Amino acid sequence: MNTTTPLVIVTGACGGIGAAVTQHLLTEGYAVLACDTQEQILSNTQHPTEKCEYYPLDVTDETCVQHLGDYLRQRRQPVQGLINCAGIVHAAPLLETTLEQWRTVHAVNADGVFLVTREVAQYMIEQQPQDPTNSRGIVTISSNAANVPRAEFGAYGASKAAATRVTTSFGLQLAPHGIRANVLCPGTTRTPMVTDSWNGEDRSQTPIKGSLENYRLGIPLGRIAEPEDIAEVATFLLSPRAKHVTMQSLTVDGGATF
Ligand SMILES: NC(=O)c1ccc[n+]([C@@H]2O[C@H](COP(=O)([O-])OP(=O)(O)OC[C@H]3O[C@@H](n4cnc5c(N)ncnc54)[C@H](O)[C@@H]3O)[C@@H](O)[C@H]2O)c1
């Protein structure tokens, strides 16, 4: 990989949104360190290997995350930022959620954001004297479920609320180092996380219409998001184009929550 091109670390890079984010960043001229526990979807796409490298990373494993920091220090490549995209969903009402399920979803969605951001941000601080932009970025892909109670996603929403707050709190500490930290909250997006439960049918009309029993409004724009809709906004928040935006949470859900 070319070591002078600014590098972006993307976790969950092999998932639906992560792959779209990776593609978008490559198109914008960044190099990408594509981190995930599985590499299947990435190998199906045509990323140029000189600009995109797969790095096996379990965001819940502190030692593994520390090795990522060591790896970045060895490379000495300028890091433009981090996109925390790794995530898992757990769909069940809270009364039917076990402690183990609660911990599992928090381990990836909340602990993972904390561990990876702490590690990458530390290296970005070390690099500040060489940064010509003074506007590098960290973006966490949270969820609109972080902002509203969800009858069927209680543990997931709580884990995403933690991801949102830890990111904006990092933003406060990182601002003097020229590092912005923002949150993007997608609504329902057409990725395996959602479509795996559709049994091969297109069930996008369900979130679009909403559900009174689940206290869920529909989607006023009349469509669910495509991964590219999320990638476009994530890339903007990461880039110096958003140089005066930090500690903000931007919801990208077609108006489903407000
Ligand atoms: N799809 C949606 O409707 C939706 C809505 C709101 C928020 N989100 C969030 O967007 C992000 C991306 O989700 P997606 O829809 O692309 O889902 P996805 O299931 O397609 O991708 C998630 C990726 O995260 C990876 N991952 C899971 N655990 C990991 C771990 N411990 N370490 C490293 N990687 C791990 C998976 O291997 C997968 O590649 C998630 O954080 C998700 O919560 C998705």
Ligand as a Chemical Component Dictionary entry (heavy atoms), coordinates in Angstrom:
data_LIG
# 
_chem_comp.id                   LIG 
_chem_comp.type                 NON-POLYMER 
_chem_comp.pdbx_formal_charge   0 
_chem_comp.three_letter_code    LIG 
# 
loop_
_chem_comp_atom.comp_id 
_chem_comp_atom.atom_id 
_chem_comp_atom.alt_atom_id 
_chem_comp_atom.type_symbol 
_chem_comp_atom.charge 
_chem_comp_atom.model_Cartn_x 
_chem_comp_atom.model_Cartn_y 
_chem_comp_atom.model_Cartn_z 
_chem_comp_atom.pdbx_ordinal 
LIG N1  N1  N 0  -28.417 -1.562 8.824  1  
LIG C1  C1  C 0  -29.125 -0.743 9.594  2  
LIG O1  O1  O 0  -30.358 -0.621 9.452  3  
LIG C2  C2  C 0  -28.444 0.072  10.654 4  
LIG C3  C3  C 0  -29.194 1.093  11.279 5  
LIG C4  C4  C 0  -28.584 1.852  12.251 6  
LIG C5  C5  C 0  -27.259 1.638  12.589 7  
LIG N2  N2  N 1  -26.562 0.634  11.973 8  
LIG C6  C6  C 0  -25.181 0.434  12.400 9  
LIG O2  O2  O 0  -24.324 0.528  11.281 10 
LIG C7  C7  C 0  -23.156 -0.256 11.506 11 
LIG C8  C8  C 0  -22.914 -1.160 10.307 12 
LIG O3  O3  O 0  -24.009 -2.074 10.229 13 
LIG P1  P1  P 0  -24.426 -2.828 8.898  14 
LIG O4  O4  O 0  -25.845 -2.536 8.692  15 
LIG O5  O5  O -1 -23.463 -2.552 7.812  16 
LIG O6  O6  O 0  -24.332 -4.330 9.429  17 
LIG P2  P2  P 0  -23.542 -5.589 8.872  18 
LIG O7  O7  O 0  -23.982 -6.717 9.728  19 
LIG O8  O8  O 0  -23.707 -5.679 7.402  20 
LIG O9  O9  O 0  -22.015 -5.229 9.176  21 
LIG C9  C9  C 0  -21.474 -5.209 10.464 22 
LIG C10 C10 C 0  -20.010 -5.579 10.352 23 
LIG O10 O10 O 0  -19.418 -5.493 11.661 24 
LIG C11 C11 C 0  -18.533 -6.603 11.788 25 
LIG N3  N3  N 0  -18.325 -6.934 13.193 26 
LIG C12 C12 C 0  -19.206 -7.465 14.063 27 
LIG N4  N4  N 0  -18.628 -7.693 15.241 28 
LIG C13 C13 C 0  -17.331 -7.286 15.114 29 
LIG C14 C14 C 0  -16.215 -7.276 15.989 30 
LIG N5  N5  N 0  -16.308 -7.734 17.254 31 
LIG N6  N6  N 0  -15.057 -6.757 15.545 32 
LIG C15 C15 C 0  -14.943 -6.292 14.275 33 
LIG N7  N7  N 0  -15.959 -6.310 13.391 34 
LIG C16 C16 C 0  -17.141 -6.800 13.813 35 
LIG C17 C17 C 0  -19.236 -7.730 11.040 36 
LIG O11 O11 O 0  -18.338 -8.782 10.698 37 
LIG C18 C18 C 0  -19.793 -7.009 9.832  38 
LIG O12 O12 O 0  -18.893 -7.030 8.750  39 
LIG C19 C19 C 0  -23.413 -1.041 12.798 40 
LIG O13 O13 O 0  -22.746 -0.395 13.862 41 
LIG C20 C20 C 0  -24.914 -0.949 12.964 42 
LIG O14 O14 O 0  -25.306 -1.065 14.310 43 
LIG C21 C21 C 0  -27.118 -0.147 11.002 44 
# 
loop_
_chem_comp_bond.comp_id 
_chem_comp_bond.atom_id_1 
_chem_comp_bond.atom_id_2 
_chem_comp_bond.value_order 
_chem_comp_bond.pdbx_ordinal 
LIG N1  C1  SING 1  
LIG C1  O1  DOUB 2  
LIG C1  C2  SING 3  
LIG C2  C3  SING 4  
LIG C2  C21 DOUB 5  
LIG C3  C4  DOUB 6  
LIG C4  C5  SING 7  
LIG C5  N2  DOUB 8  
LIG N2  C6  SING 9  
LIG N2  C21 SING 10 
LIG C6  O2  SING 11 
LIG C6  C20 SING 12 
LIG O2  C7  SING 13 
LIG C7  C8  SING 14 
LIG C7  C19 SING 15 
LIG C8  O3  SING 16 
LIG O3  P1  SING 17 
LIG P1  O4  DOUB 18 
LIG P1  O5  SING 19 
LIG P1  O6  SING 20 
LIG O6  P2  SING 21 
LIG P2  O7  DOUB 22 
LIG P2  O8  SING 23 
LIG P2  O9  SING 24 
LIG O9  C9  SING 25 
LIG C9  C10 SING 26 
LIG C10 O10 SING 27 
LIG C10 C18 SING 28 
LIG O10 C11 SING 29 
LIG C11 N3  SING 30 
LIG C11 C17 SING 31 
LIG N3  C12 SING 32 
LIG N3  C16 SING 33 
LIG C12 N4  DOUB 34 
LIG N4  C13 SING 35 
LIG C13 C14 SING 36 
LIG C13 C16 DOUB 37 
LIG C14 N5  SING 38 
LIG C14 N6  DOUB 39 
LIG N6  C15 SING 40 
LIG C15 N7  DOUB 41 
LIG N7  C16 SING 42 
LIG C17 O11 SING 43 
LIG C17 C18 SING 44 
LIG C18 O12 SING 45 
LIG C19 O13 SING 46 
LIG C19 C20 SING 47 
LIG C20 O14 SING 48 
# 
